[in-house]
Amino acid sequence: MRRPVALVVLAMLAACAEPSEPAAGDPTGIAWELESGMVDGGPLPIVATHHVTLSFDEEGAGGTAACNRYGGAYTISGSAITFSELFQTEMGCIPEEIMESEQLYLEGLARVDRFSMGEDRLTLSGDSVELVFHALPPVPTAELTGTVWVLDGLVQGESVSSVGGERATLELFSDGSLLASTGCRSLNGHYAVSGAEVSVTGLAAEGECPSELVGQDSLVVTVLGDGFRVEIQGNTLALTSSDAEGLLYIEAE
């Protein structure tokens, strides 16, 4: 039995047609952290205490680039992605490996032109560039807010020291405001969830500190002011900054 010519032609055209490009997934609405990278055939150094992160929102893409915060515009179409108008803050960090990681990452990000997604993984690729990220857990905002947290430990690297001075507390409210104290000064400001981190703006201090509490006061202000990650386990709260400093709190009774 002979098949109609029209059907034969349609079958031939379908066989020759380019396969449709599969959906690449949607990387927005997720906080990502760089776990490995290759730029121009060499590995991108990853510094465990200085994270490289990426998140997307309506205003653009950005995060932390080992030392500085960065941002810029992005466009996504199918599996194509580009970043443009990239900018960064201008803080210096040591050791030199941190700045090398940041420089290579930002250079590579500017050359990215496609992406792919797997389970909890995002890969950005381009001309001699591959950046692999894993998804970060979201900030537990509901557990963090509406609770009085009492400072119980000061973290610097791998050491934890005790807290001195008056009772130091931290409170984050659902309206985006923040109240805290350092053991000798009171603090107030506003916070916002940015990717997997909490960023604080307009942090203001009131009061004076005796010499023996200056270091504690400085650490609290630095961790809160520089932005931090949150981990809550039971009645304990850990805030961690990008340079291996942190604060440990317990829920007030």
C-alpha positions in Angstrom: 0.0 0.0 0.0 1.4 3.3 -1.0 1.5 6.2 1.5 0.2 9.6 0.4 3.1 11.9 -0.8 2.1 14.6 1.7 2.5 12.2 4.6 5.9 11.0 3.3 7.2 14.6 3.0 6.0 15.5 6.5 7.7 12.4 8.0 11.0 13.4 6.2 10.8 16.9 7.5 10.1 15.8 11.0 13.1 13.4 10.9 15.4 16.2 9.6 14.2 18.9 12.1 16.4 20.0 14.9 15.3 18.5 18.3 13.7 21.0 20.5 15.9 22.2 23.3 14.8 20.8 26.7 13.8 23.1 29.5 16.9 24.3 31.4 15.1 24.9 34.7 14.8 28.1 36.7 17.7 29.1 38.9 15.9 32.1 40.3 14.4 32.1 43.8 17.3 29.9 45.0 20.5 30.8 46.9 23.5 29.2 45.3 27.1 28.7 46.6 30.1 28.0 44.4 31.6 24.6 45.1 34.1 24.3 42.2 35.2 26.2 39.1 37.5 26.1 36.1 38.7 29.3 34.3 41.0 29.1 31.3 41.9 25.5 32.1 42.9 26.1 35.7 41.0 25.5 38.9 39.3 28.5 40.7 40.6 28.5 44.3 37.8 28.0 46.8 38.5 29.5 50.3 36.3 27.7 52.9 36.0 30.7 55.1 35.1 33.2 52.3 32.1 32.0 50.4 31.2 32.8 46.8 27.4 33.0 46.4 24.9 33.9 43.7 21.2 34.7 43.8 18.7 36.2 41.4 15.8 38.6 42.1 13.8 41.2 40.2 16.5 43.8 40.5 19.4 41.6 39.2 21.9 39.0 40.3 24.6 39.1 42.9 26.0 37.9 46.2 29.4 37.7 47.8 32.5 37.1 45.8 34.9 35.7 48.4 35.7 39.2 49.7 33.4 41.8 48.3 29.7 42.0 47.5 28.9 42.1 43.8 25.9 42.5 41.6 24.7 43.2 38.0 22.0 42.6 35.4 21.2 39.2 33.9 19.1 37.7 31.1 17.8 34.2 30.8 16.3 32.6 27.6 16.0 28.8 27.5 19.4 27.5 28.6 21.1 30.8 27.6 22.2 33.2 30.4 24.3 36.3 30.4 25.5 38.7 33.1 26.3 42.3 32.4 27.0 45.6 34.1 28.8 43.8 36.9 30.0 45.9 39.9 31.6 45.1 43.2 32.5 46.8 46.5 36.2 47.6 46.9 37.3 46.0 50.2 40.6 44.2 50.4 41.1 40.8 52.0 44.0 38.6 53.0 45.5 36.1 52.3 46.1 36.8 48.6 44.2 33.6 47.7 40.9 35.2 48.7 41.4 38.1 46.2 42.5 35.6 43.5 39.4 33.6 44.0 37.2 36.7 43.7 39.0 38.0 40.6 38.8 34.7 38.7 35.2 34.2 39.7 34.1 37.6 38.5 36.1 37.3 35.3 34.5 33.9 34.6 31.0 35.1 35.4 31.3 37.8 32.8 32.0 35.1 30.2 29.1 32.8 31.0 26.6 32.2 28.2 24.6 29.1 29.2 23.5 27.1 32.2 22.2 23.7 33.2 20.5 22.5 36.4 20.4 19.1 38.2 19.2 18.1 41.6 20.4 21.0 43.9 23.1 21.9 41.4 23.6 24.8 39.0 26.3 24.9 36.3 27.3 28.1 34.5 29.4 27.6 31.4 31.1 29.8 28.8 34.3 30.4 26.9 36.8 28.3 28.9 34.7 28.7 32.0 32.7 26.3 34.2 31.2 27.3 37.5 29.4 24.7 39.6 27.1 25.8 42.5 25.0 23.9 45.1 21.8 25.1 46.5 21.8 26.6 50.0 18.9 26.2 52.5 16.7 29.2 52.9 16.9 31.5 55.9 14.5 30.2 58.6 12.8 33.5 58.9 9.8 32.3 60.9 12.0 30.8 63.6 14.4 33.7 63.6 11.9 36.5 64.1 9.7 37.2 67.1 12.2 35.7 69.6 14.6 37.3 72.1 18.0 35.8 71.5 20.7 36.1 74.3 24.4 36.2 73.2 26.2 33.2 74.6 29.5 32.9 72.7 31.9 34.7 70.4 33.3 32.8 67.5 36.7 33.7 65.9 38.0 31.0 63.6 37.9 27.7 65.5 37.8 29.3 69.0 34.8 30.3 71.0 35.1 32.7 73.9 32.7 33.7 76.6 30.5 36.9 76.7 31.1 39.7 79.2 29.3 42.8 80.2 25.6 43.3 80.4 23.0 40.9 78.9 23.4 41.1 75.2 20.4 40.4 73.1 19.2 40.2 69.5 15.6 40.7 68.2 14.4 40.7 64.6 10.8 41.7 63.9 8.5 40.9 61.1 8.5 44.5 59.9 12.2 44.3 59.0 13.5 46.2 62.1 16.2 45.0 64.4 17.2 45.7 68.0 20.4 44.3 69.6 23.0 45.0 72.2 26.7 44.2 72.5 27.0 44.0 76.3 27.8 47.6 76.5 26.0 49.4 73.6 22.5 49.2 72.1 22.0 48.7 68.4 19.2 49.3 66.0 18.7 49.0 62.3 16.9 47.1 59.5 17.4 43.7 58.0 16.5 41.9 54.8 16.9 38.3 53.6 19.2 38.2 50.6 19.6 34.7 49.2 20.8 32.5 52.1 22.0 35.5 54.1 20.6 38.2 56.3 21.9 41.7 55.5 21.6 44.6 57.9 21.3 48.3 56.9 21.3 51.5 58.8 22.9 49.9 61.9 23.3 52.5 64.6 24.9 52.2 68.0 24.3 54.2 71.2 26.4 54.2 74.3 30.0 53.6 75.3 32.1 50.6 76.1 34.8 50.0 78.7 38.2 48.9 77.3 37.6 45.2 78.3 34.5 45.0 76.1 35.7 46.8 73.0 36.7 43.6 71.3 33.3 42.0 72.0 31.4 45.1 70.9 33.4 45.2 67.7 32.8 41.6 66.8 29.0 41.9 67.3 28.8 45.0 65.2 31.0 43.5 62.5 29.0 40.2 62.2 25.7 42.0 62.2 26.8 44.8 59.9 28.6 42.6 57.3 25.7 40.2 56.8 25.5 36.7 58.1 24.2 33.2 57.6 21.7 31.6 60.1 21.5 28.2 61.6 18.9 27.3 64.2 19.0 24.1 66.2 16.5 23.8 69.0 16.9 26.8 71.2 20.3 27.8 69.8 21.1 30.3 67.1 24.4 30.6 65.2 25.2 33.6 63.1 28.2 33.2 60.8 29.9 35.9 58.7 31.9 35.4 55.6 35.3 35.6 57.4 34.9 32.8 59.9 33.6 35.1 62.7 30.3 34.5 64.3 27.9 34.8 67.3 26.2 32.1 69.3 22.8 32.9 70.9 20.4 31.0 73.0 16.6 31.6 73.2 15.7 33.7 76.2 13.6 31.9 78.9 
